[in-house]
Amino acid sequence: RPDLAGHITWAEAGHGHRLLALPSRERLERVLRYMLDEREFLSPHGLRSLSQVHRERPFVLALDGQEYGVHYTPAESDTGLFGGNSNWRGPIWFPLNYLVVEALERYHHFYGDSVRVECPVGSGRLATLGDVAHELCRRLANLFVPDASGRRPCHGADPRFRDDAHWRDLLRFSEYFCGDTGRGLGASFQGWTTLAIRCFEDVARTGV
């Protein structure tokens, strides 16, 4: 289907590579303007699963006399949907963030340093797509890094993980994390959150 292939494959003159992807360069740059905006998806600890602008401006659908809404919910679910113990309307999830990091690295391999975007939006700092991937890894890794008071964002306000010598070096790989504070939520030990190790490696390799 040449009519479809023209919308999902891109060639860049000079290096002979071909990229298979849905967004063109221009569309990718437009998506990143929202994704890297700290007023929208970008949090201090990674990408939120829903923009926080929907805290004040929820998406509402009127259908057959009923109204259905989706609003930003950064932590535990406030509905019984999907059993009530899972929430993709605001929290930070490692599978989503990992896929974005990998995609940005592949885009950077294709475009090189020719694509630079503002990161975060409004900062005036331009970054390559590889730099953006690293910045996301850094923010995700910081979920588990103690601050000056010894508190790790992933442990929330639980004093045991800060003050108790038997607890403070223990890490939980929570299922997902609060989009506002980074507090770990859901299952305490979720396999996919060990993707954080990839982020630790990236930070250790660059030293930043």
N, C-alpha and C positions, 0 to 999 in steps of 0.2 A: 504494500500500500504506500506508494510514493507520496500520496497526499498526507498521510499520517507521519511518515518517516521525516518529512521536512519540518515537523514540529517537535521532534524528540531527539534528533541527532544534530550535532554541531561540529564543524571542522574549523580549525584555527590554522591560518597560513603560517608556514615556516617550520613546524615540527612534525607534521604528518599524523598527529593524534586525532582521534575522533571521540567525541563525548556523547554518551547515550543518557539523556536526562530530559525531564519534562520542561523545566524552565529554561528559557534563553538567558543570555547574560543580562539583558535588561530586566527581565522578570525576576531573576535571582537577586539583583541589586535592589529591586523594589521590595521583595520579601524581607530582605535583611534590614531594611529601614524600620520595619516593625519588630522583627525578631530581636534586634540589638538595641531596642529602645527600653530603657529601664522603667519607663512609665507603662510599658506594655508587657512583653514576654521576658525580658532579661532581668534576672534577680541576682543578688550577690552570690547565690549558690547554684547557678545554672538557669536553664530555660524553664519557665512555667508552662504547664500544659494548656493554659488558657490565659489570654491577656487580662491583666488586672484592670483595664479600663471598664470591663464588664462588672466590676464591683458596684459602680455607680450607674452604669448604663447596660443593664442586662439585655441579652438578645431575647426578643419576645416574638412568638409566632401565634397568630390568631387563626384557628381552624375549627370550622363547624361550631361556632359559638363558644369555643373554649380557648383559653390563652395558655400557652406553654412557654416557659422561660428558662434560660440558661444564664446564670450569673457566676462571677468569679468566686470560688470557694477554695481558699488556699490550703486548708487542712483536711480534717475528716469530712466525709460526705454528710450533707444535711438532708438527704432523701434516702428512701429505701431501695433505690435503683441498684441493680446488680448485687443484691444482698445487703446494701447499705454500708459495706465495709471497704469500698473501693471508690476512688474519686479521680477522675481525669479532667476536672473542671478548675484547675489551678495549681495543684501541687507539682513538684519537680519529680520526674521519673527518669531513672537512669537509662532504660532502653531507648526512650525518645531522644535524650541528650546524646547518647552514644552514636545513634544513627546520624544525627546532625553533624557531630564532630567528624565522623568518617566521610560524610558527603562533602563537607567543606574541604577536607584534605584532598579528596579526589578532584574537586573543582580547582583547587590551587595547583595540583599537578598538571591540569589541563591549561589553565589560564596563566599560571605563574604570577609574577608580581604586577602584571598589567591590570589586575582588578584590585582596587583598594576601596574599602568602605569605612565609614565612620564607626568607631567602636570604643565606647558606647555612643549611640546617637546623641548629639548635642555636646560631645566632649571636644570636638575639633580635632581628634586624633584619628588619622587614617591608618588602616591596617590591611595587610594582605589576608586572603581567605585562610591561609595557613596560620597567621597570627590570631585570627578570630577563633579558629579551632583550639589553639593553645589557650586562649583566654577562657574559653568555656571549660576546658580541662582544669585550669587553675581554680576557677570558681567552684566547680564540682568537688575538687580535692579539698577545698577549704571547709566543706561540710564537716570534715573529720579532724581539722587542725585546731588545737586549743588556742584561744585568744590569750591576752595578757593576764586575765584572771584565772586561766586554766579551764575555761568552759568551751566545750566543743559544740557548735551549732546543732549537730545531729542528735545530741543528748538533751537538748532543751534546757529547762531549768532544774533538772534532776540533780541534787547536790551530791549524790553518791559518786557520779562519774567525774566530779571535780575534786571532792574532798577526801574520799575514802581511798586509801592506798591500795586496797584490794580490787577496786573498781575502776580507778581513773585511767588505767592503761588498756581497758577493754573497749572494743569497738563493736557496735551493732550495725549490721548492714540492713537497715530498714527497707521496707517495701517501697515507700515513697517518702517525700519530704515536704514540709510546709513551704508554700511558695513565698511566704513573708519572712519567716524566721529560720528556715532550714531544719526545724525539729523533725526527727524521724518519726514516721507514722506507719500504721498497718503492721504486717508481720515483722518481728524483730530481726529475723535473719532470712533475707530473700536472695536467692542465687544470683539474679541479674544485677543486683547492686554491687557485686564483686567486680563489675566493670569499672568500679572506682580505681582498681589497681592499674588499669590502663592510664587513668588520669595521673596517678602518683608517678608512674614511669615517665610520663610526658613532662611533668614539673621537675622531676629529678634530673632528667636529661638536659633540660635547658637551664636549670638553676634559678628559674624565675617563678 
